[in-house]
Amino acid sequence: MRTKNALSNKHLSTAFKVKQVGDDGTFSGYGSVFDIPDSYSDVVHPGAFLESLKTWGRKGAFPAMLWQHKFDEPLGVYTRMEEDDHGLYLEGRLLIDDDPLARRAYAHLKAGSITGLSIGYSIPAGGGTWDNGAGVYHLNQIDLWEVSLVTFPANDAARVDTVKTSLQGPRQFEKFLRDAGLSRTEAKALMADGYKGIAQRDAGVGGLLDDLNKLTEMLRG
């Protein structure tokens, strides 16, 4: 049985179909799509974002734009965010003139190597219901905190298939880990010793263990 507490500060990802990427770092797309289960069996329904967007509107602001859900790595600002019939439509601007990380994210968007958006959110009381028969959690109200550019969108079936294929051999899996952002040394350490080896070698590297935890959660999905 899923509970509200179990859903607090969750992430939900979707395939990011870039409608346009401008030379000034602007882009548009969908941060969430309606009525499609992700790999964690969460389904967002129309109207889920309306109250949260009204709250942000009263503040004269939008949720944060982050890199891989890292709160210390903002990328830019969102300039438009609204629900339509398809999902949560958004427009944003990467700070490519002032932030090296934003320039990196922009390059990946242009190249198509980053194709995922993921929302960071919590669920207010009564905002979600568990359907035991269907095995899905219906999200009818979401408190939206941020929308991140991410490597792996959770409900992109093609990406999940690619990940599963990468587990068929050590060379493929090492390549997969390298593509996910690990160095060759880090990838080999993970393959050889698992989390224990990584923790012993790189305990002082900020964010690495968090990245590996997210990677594992995605693989389990």
Residue frames as qw, qx, qy, qz and C-alpha x, y, z in Angstrom:
[[0.000, 0.889, 0.458, 0.000, 0.00, 0.00, 0.00],
 [0.415, 0.362, -0.025, 0.834, 1.46, 3.35, -0.99],
 [0.301, -0.756, -0.448, 0.370, 1.24, 6.17, 1.51],
 [0.156, 0.979, 0.048, 0.121, 1.58, 9.92, 1.36],
 [0.442, -0.788, 0.385, 0.188, 4.86, 9.81, 3.29],
 [0.748, -0.037, 0.549, 0.370, 6.28, 7.29, 0.84],
 [0.509, 0.656, 0.391, 0.398, 5.62, 9.75, -1.96],
 [0.178, -0.951, -0.017, 0.252, 7.09, 12.84, -0.33],
 [0.095, -0.788, 0.476, 0.380, 9.86, 14.58, -2.28],
 [0.783, 0.156, 0.579, 0.164, 9.54, 12.21, -5.20],
 [0.046, 0.468, -0.506, -0.723, 10.73, 12.45, -8.77],
 [0.689, 0.428, 0.577, -0.102, 8.68, 11.56, -11.82],
 [0.181, -0.441, 0.527, 0.704, 10.25, 11.60, -15.26],
 [0.681, 0.591, 0.373, -0.217, 9.03, 11.79, -18.80],
 [0.645, 0.244, 0.396, 0.606, 10.44, 11.65, -22.29],
 [0.058, -0.723, -0.036, 0.687, 11.55, 15.16, -23.19],
 [0.555, 0.522, 0.505, 0.405, 10.50, 16.03, -26.71],
 [0.240, -0.433, 0.036, 0.868, 12.32, 19.26, -27.52],
 [0.424, 0.788, 0.444, -0.052, 10.04, 21.51, -29.50],
 [0.447, 0.813, -0.076, 0.366, 12.77, 24.05, -30.00],
 [0.673, -0.495, -0.055, 0.547, 16.18, 25.03, -28.66],
 [0.277, 0.954, 0.052, 0.103, 17.20, 28.61, -29.37],
 [0.636, 0.433, -0.272, 0.577, 20.68, 30.01, -29.80],
 [0.139, -0.640, 0.291, -0.698, 20.09, 32.10, -26.66],
 [0.070, 0.134, -0.890, 0.430, 19.58, 29.01, -24.48],
 [0.604, 0.036, 0.254, -0.755, 15.79, 29.01, -24.61],
 [0.169, 0.008, -0.958, -0.232, 13.88, 25.75, -24.98],
 [0.641, -0.085, 0.149, -0.748, 10.36, 24.39, -24.65],
 [0.404, 0.060, -0.904, -0.127, 8.83, 21.01, -24.01],
 [0.724, -0.467, -0.258, -0.437, 6.79, 18.97, -21.52],
 [0.093, -0.509, 0.716, -0.469, 7.84, 18.40, -17.94],
 [0.363, 0.054, 0.878, -0.306, 5.13, 15.78, -17.44],
 [0.385, -0.034, -0.615, -0.687, 2.56, 14.04, -19.60],
 [0.612, -0.137, 0.363, -0.689, -0.87, 12.95, -18.44],
 [0.894, 0.070, 0.173, -0.407, -2.33, 9.47, -18.04],
 [0.760, 0.426, -0.485, 0.069, 0.86, 7.53, -18.84],
 [0.826, -0.556, 0.063, 0.068, 2.32, 5.30, -16.08],
 [0.195, 0.780, -0.589, 0.076, 6.03, 5.73, -15.49],
 [0.622, 0.206, -0.749, 0.093, 8.28, 2.82, -14.53],
 [0.032, 0.070, -0.755, 0.652, 7.31, 3.30, -10.87],
 [0.133, -0.496, -0.844, -0.154, 3.59, 2.95, -11.73],
 [0.016, -0.545, -0.341, 0.766, 2.79, 6.60, -10.98],
 [0.238, 0.533, 0.620, 0.524, 0.23, 8.29, -13.22],
 [0.031, -0.305, -0.186, 0.933, -0.34, 12.06, -13.34],
 [0.208, 0.626, 0.739, 0.137, -3.85, 13.17, -14.27],
 [0.129, 0.562, 0.233, 0.783, -5.10, 16.46, -15.75],
 [0.402, -0.807, -0.147, -0.407, -5.51, 19.16, -13.14],
 [0.827, -0.327, -0.286, 0.356, -2.75, 17.81, -10.91],
 [0.527, 0.039, -0.093, 0.844, -0.57, 20.91, -11.28],
 [0.015, -0.748, -0.353, -0.561, -3.21, 23.64, -11.23],
 [0.512, -0.841, -0.172, -0.001, -3.17, 24.51, -7.52],
 [0.715, -0.362, 0.106, 0.589, 0.61, 24.41, -7.32],
 [0.409, 0.352, 0.310, 0.783, 0.97, 26.66, -10.37],
 [0.195, -0.854, -0.297, -0.381, -1.50, 29.11, -8.81],
 [0.654, -0.703, -0.062, 0.272, 0.60, 29.17, -5.64],
 [0.623, -0.087, 0.236, 0.741, 3.76, 29.85, -7.63],
 [0.199, 0.633, 0.392, 0.637, 1.90, 32.51, -9.61],
 [0.367, -0.898, -0.225, -0.095, 0.99, 34.36, -6.43],
 [0.651, -0.560, 0.144, 0.491, 4.71, 34.45, -5.64],
 [0.368, 0.877, -0.190, -0.244, 5.50, 35.76, -9.12],
 [0.142, -0.577, 0.790, 0.150, 7.84, 32.82, -9.71],
 [0.870, 0.188, -0.354, -0.287, 8.16, 29.35, -11.24],
 [0.919, -0.345, 0.166, 0.096, 9.64, 26.11, -9.88],
 [0.275, -0.727, 0.526, 0.346, 13.41, 25.78, -10.06],
 [0.822, 0.512, -0.240, -0.068, 15.29, 24.52, -13.13],
 [0.551, -0.635, 0.541, 0.023, 17.89, 22.03, -11.92],
 [0.497, 0.491, -0.699, -0.153, 20.48, 19.61, -13.29],
 [0.584, 0.029, -0.810, 0.057, 19.74, 15.97, -12.36],
 [0.613, -0.666, -0.386, -0.175, 17.69, 17.01, -9.27],
 [0.614, -0.130, -0.335, 0.703, 20.71, 18.61, -7.59],
 [0.137, -0.920, -0.364, 0.054, 19.51, 21.59, -5.61],
 [0.373, -0.725, 0.188, 0.547, 22.98, 23.15, -5.65],
 [0.329, -0.109, 0.627, 0.697, 23.15, 23.02, -9.47],
 [0.425, 0.716, 0.377, -0.407, 20.53, 25.34, -10.98],
 [0.556, 0.170, 0.553, 0.597, 20.70, 25.83, -14.73],
 [0.020, 0.237, 0.329, 0.914, 18.48, 28.79, -15.49],
 [0.317, 0.219, 0.461, -0.800, 14.90, 29.95, -15.15],
 [0.198, 0.463, 0.833, 0.228, 11.51, 28.88, -16.40],
 [0.068, 0.095, -0.078, -0.990, 9.58, 31.65, -18.12],
 [0.653, -0.024, -0.199, -0.730, 6.31, 29.82, -18.77],
 [0.053, 0.031, -0.987, 0.147, 4.64, 26.80, -17.21],
 [0.590, 0.069, 0.143, -0.791, 1.04, 25.71, -17.68],
 [0.505, 0.121, 0.852, -0.065, -1.19, 22.70, -18.11],
 [0.487, 0.281, -0.373, -0.739, -2.64, 21.85, -21.50],
 [0.911, 0.033, -0.036, -0.410, -4.42, 18.75, -22.81],
 [0.788, 0.348, -0.490, 0.134, -1.14, 16.85, -23.11],
 [0.751, -0.289, -0.393, 0.446, 0.62, 17.64, -19.85],
 [0.344, -0.833, -0.060, 0.429, 2.76, 20.25, -18.14],
 [0.600, 0.649, 0.121, 0.451, 4.02, 22.53, -20.90],
 [0.458, -0.774, 0.007, 0.438, 7.01, 24.69, -20.08],
 [0.549, 0.733, -0.066, 0.397, 9.42, 27.16, -21.58],
 [0.645, -0.693, 0.029, 0.321, 12.77, 28.04, -20.04],
 [0.412, 0.851, -0.263, 0.194, 16.10, 29.73, -20.56],
 [0.875, -0.206, -0.113, 0.424, 19.47, 28.23, -19.72],
 [0.161, -0.959, 0.135, 0.190, 22.01, 30.78, -18.44],
 [0.897, 0.246, 0.106, 0.350, 24.55, 29.86, -21.08],
 [0.332, 0.792, -0.154, 0.488, 26.39, 33.21, -20.91],
 [0.267, -0.733, 0.390, -0.490, 27.07, 33.01, -17.18],
 [0.750, -0.349, 0.500, -0.256, 27.08, 29.37, -16.08],
 [0.139, 0.446, -0.840, -0.278, 29.43, 26.67, -17.46],
 [0.308, 0.121, 0.927, -0.176, 27.03, 23.92, -16.34],
 [0.520, 0.615, 0.336, -0.489, 24.19, 25.59, -18.23],
 [0.352, 0.651, -0.504, -0.445, 26.39, 25.71, -21.34],
 [0.074, -0.210, 0.973, 0.062, 27.08, 21.99, -20.92],
 [0.424, 0.372, 0.749, -0.347, 23.37, 21.23, -20.56],
 [0.466, 0.694, -0.019, -0.549, 22.64, 23.37, -23.61],
 [0.189, 0.506, -0.764, -0.353, 25.19, 21.44, -25.67],
 [0.198, 0.040, 0.976, -0.079, 23.58, 18.15, -24.66],
 [0.475, 0.554, 0.477, -0.490, 20.12, 19.45, -25.57],
 [0.408, 0.683, -0.323, -0.513, 21.34, 20.52, -28.98],
 [0.137, 0.391, -0.888, -0.201, 23.07, 17.18, -29.55],
 [0.797, -0.125, -0.339, -0.483, 20.12, 15.13, -28.32],
 [0.497, 0.146, -0.791, 0.325, 22.18, 13.40, -25.62],
 [0.100, 0.169, 0.669, -0.717, 19.88, 14.79, -22.92],
 [0.322, -0.233, -0.603, -0.692, 16.25, 13.98, -23.68],
 [0.441, -0.470, -0.758, 0.096, 14.61, 13.75, -20.27],
 [0.201, -0.511, 0.188, -0.815, 12.77, 16.05, -17.91],
 [0.502, -0.304, -0.784, 0.204, 11.89, 15.02, -14.37],
 [0.316, -0.714, -0.059, -0.622, 9.68, 16.80, -11.87],
 [0.317, 0.004, -0.743, 0.589, 10.52, 17.02, -8.17],
 [0.459, -0.443, -0.229, -0.735, 7.36, 17.16, -6.07],
 [0.072, 0.016, 0.859, -0.506, 5.48, 16.21, -2.95],
 [0.301, -0.414, -0.744, -0.430, 1.87, 15.08, -2.51],
 [0.307, -0.288, 0.328, -0.846, -0.55, 17.03, -0.31],
 [0.335, 0.099, 0.849, -0.398, -3.06, 15.15, 1.82],
 [0.600, 0.508, 0.519, -0.335, -5.60, 13.48, -0.45],
 [0.276, 0.710, -0.363, -0.537, -3.59, 14.25, -3.57],
 [0.332, 0.351, -0.829, -0.281, -3.00, 10.63, -4.55],
 [0.838, -0.098, 0.302, -0.444, -4.88, 7.33, -4.50],
 [0.130, -0.353, 0.911, 0.169, -3.54, 3.80, -4.83],
 [0.819, 0.192, -0.155, -0.518, -5.39, 1.49, -7.25],
 [0.533, -0.374, 0.757, -0.050, -4.58, -1.98, -5.96],
 [0.813, 0.359, 0.449, -0.091, -6.28, -3.72, -8.87],
 [0.609, 0.785, -0.051, 0.104, -4.42, -1.81, -11.56],
 [0.809, -0.239, -0.016, 0.536, -1.23, -1.55, -9.52],
 [0.360, 0.484, 0.084, 0.793, -0.83, 2.19, -10.12],
 [0.239, -0.540, -0.421, 0.688, -0.76, 5.33, -8.01],
 [0.208, 0.747, 0.455, 0.439, -3.05, 8.06, -9.36],
 [0.335, -0.269, -0.192, 0.883, -1.68, 11.56, -8.79],
 [0.080, 0.778, 0.571, 0.249, -4.49, 14.11, -8.79],
 [0.107, -0.984, 0.026, -0.137, -2.71, 16.96, -7.00],
 [0.811, 0.065, -0.134, 0.566, 1.01, 17.70, -6.91],
 [0.238, -0.939, 0.076, 0.236, 3.06, 20.30, -5.06],
 [0.788, 0.486, 0.008, 0.377, 5.69, 21.04, -7.70],
 [0.497, -0.774, 0.102, 0.379, 9.12, 22.18, -6.49],
 [0.095, -0.645, 0.544, 0.529, 11.45, 21.82, -9.45],
 [0.880, 0.447, 0.135, -0.093, 11.81, 20.45, -12.97],
 [0.439, -0.608, 0.554, 0.361, 15.21, 18.97, -13.85],
 [0.647, 0.563, -0.458, -0.234, 17.01, 18.11, -17.03],
 [0.707, -0.372, 0.594, -0.097, 17.90, 14.44, -16.57],
 [0.048, 0.404, -0.832, -0.378, 19.67, 11.68, -18.45],
 [0.118, -0.120, -0.975, -0.147, 17.11, 8.91, -17.97],
 [0.519, -0.141, -0.004, -0.843, 13.37, 9.60, -18.21],
 [0.360, -0.116, 0.865, -0.329, 11.56, 6.96, -16.14],
 [0.672, 0.380, 0.534, -0.344, 8.61, 6.38, -18.48],
 [0.451, 0.652, -0.449, -0.411, 10.59, 6.23, -21.71],
 [0.954, -0.040, 0.279, -0.099, 10.30, 2.52, -22.59],
 [0.761, 0.581, -0.192, 0.217, 13.01, 2.70, -25.24],
 [0.036, 0.744, -0.533, 0.403, 15.50, 4.07, -22.69],
 [0.722, -0.383, 0.488, -0.306, 14.64, 1.33, -20.20],
 [0.962, 0.257, 0.094, 0.015, 15.18, -1.30, -22.90],
 [0.502, 0.719, -0.364, 0.315, 18.56, 0.23, -23.70],
 [0.313, -0.651, 0.568, -0.395, 19.57, 0.04, -20.05],
 [0.891, -0.139, 0.384, -0.198, 18.53, -3.60, -19.79],
 [0.854, 0.493, -0.098, 0.131, 20.47, -4.42, -22.96],
 [0.197, 0.790, -0.473, 0.336, 23.56, -2.80, -21.48],
 [0.611, -0.512, 0.527, -0.294, 23.55, -5.37, -18.66],
 [0.972, 0.205, -0.010, -0.116, 24.17, -8.26, -21.04],
 [0.847, 0.197, -0.161, 0.468, 27.98, -7.95, -20.92],
 [0.530, -0.593, -0.144, 0.589, 30.71, -6.16, -18.94],
 [0.336, 0.028, 0.294, 0.894, 31.86, -4.00, -21.86],
 [0.116, -0.603, -0.527, -0.587, 28.32, -2.84, -22.60],
 [0.482, -0.768, -0.409, 0.104, 27.69, -2.11, -18.93],
 [0.512, -0.380, -0.010, 0.771, 30.94, -0.16, -18.56],
 [0.159, 0.268, 0.400, 0.862, 30.00, 1.92, -21.61],
 [0.301, -0.716, -0.546, -0.315, 26.58, 2.52, -20.11],
 [0.540, -0.681, -0.275, 0.411, 28.10, 3.73, -16.83],
 [0.412, -0.146, 0.179, 0.881, 30.51, 6.01, -18.72],
 [0.015, -0.470, -0.506, -0.722, 27.62, 7.45, -20.72],
 [0.428, -0.752, -0.498, -0.055, 25.79, 8.04, -17.44],
 [0.050, -0.933, 0.136, -0.330, 28.62, 10.35, -16.33],
 [0.787, -0.555, 0.222, 0.155, 31.03, 8.14, -14.38],
 [0.117, 0.762, -0.609, -0.187, 34.75, 8.19, -15.09],
 [0.745, 0.253, -0.610, -0.094, 36.44, 5.01, -16.31],
 [0.198, 0.243, -0.797, 0.517, 37.93, 4.46, -12.84],
 [0.464, -0.047, 0.446, -0.764, 34.57, 4.97, -11.14],
 [0.814, 0.172, -0.239, -0.501, 32.79, 2.65, -13.58],
 [0.635, 0.250, -0.723, 0.107, 35.34, -0.12, -13.09],
 [0.027, -0.199, 0.727, -0.657, 35.18, 0.32, -9.32],
 [0.659, 0.018, 0.217, -0.720, 31.41, 0.00, -9.37],
 [0.829, 0.223, -0.419, -0.296, 31.57, -3.09, -11.56],
 [0.507, 0.285, -0.757, 0.299, 34.27, -4.72, -9.41],
 [0.221, -0.041, -0.746, 0.627, 33.16, -3.89, -5.89],
 [0.213, -0.700, -0.657, -0.183, 29.69, -2.36, -6.04],
 [0.207, -0.911, -0.108, -0.339, 28.74, 0.46, -3.71],
 [0.747, -0.610, 0.041, 0.260, 31.29, -0.59, -1.08],
 [0.698, 0.056, 0.217, 0.680, 34.17, -0.09, -3.49],
 [0.168, 0.714, 0.237, 0.638, 32.90, 3.27, -4.69],
 [0.458, -0.867, -0.116, -0.157, 32.32, 4.48, -1.12],
 [0.777, -0.452, 0.093, 0.429, 35.82, 3.49, -0.05],
 [0.590, 0.182, 0.269, 0.739, 37.50, 5.14, -3.02],
 [0.100, 0.416, 0.279, 0.859, 35.38, 8.21, -3.50],
 [0.291, -0.647, -0.653, 0.264, 33.61, 8.97, -0.21],
 [0.214, -0.538, -0.123, 0.806, 34.81, 12.56, -0.47],
 [0.068, 0.097, 0.549, 0.827, 33.43, 13.20, -3.95],
 [0.327, 0.289, 0.422, -0.794, 30.27, 15.22, -3.49],
 [0.646, 0.365, -0.025, -0.670, 27.17, 13.87, -5.15],
 [0.303, 0.328, -0.848, -0.286, 28.70, 10.65, -6.53],
 [0.072, 0.110, 0.960, -0.246, 26.87, 8.29, -4.18],
 [0.439, 0.461, 0.376, -0.673, 23.62, 10.16, -4.78],
 [0.469, 0.486, -0.464, -0.573, 24.13, 9.74, -8.52],
 [0.209, 0.168, -0.959, -0.088, 24.75, 6.02, -8.11],
 [0.258, 0.259, 0.789, -0.494, 21.66, 5.63, -5.94],
 [0.524, 0.517, 0.059, -0.674, 19.57, 7.31, -8.62],
 [0.374, 0.414, -0.735, -0.387, 21.18, 5.08, -11.23],
 [0.002, 0.006, -0.988, 0.156, 20.29, 1.98, -9.22],
 [0.404, 0.394, 0.544, -0.622, 16.71, 3.13, -8.74],
 [0.522, 0.524, -0.274, -0.615, 16.40, 3.61, -12.49],
 [0.261, 0.289, -0.901, -0.190, 17.86, 0.17, -13.20],
 [0.177, 0.157, 0.901, -0.364, 15.44, -1.46, -10.77],
 [0.493, 0.466, 0.221, -0.701, 12.61, 0.30, -12.60]]
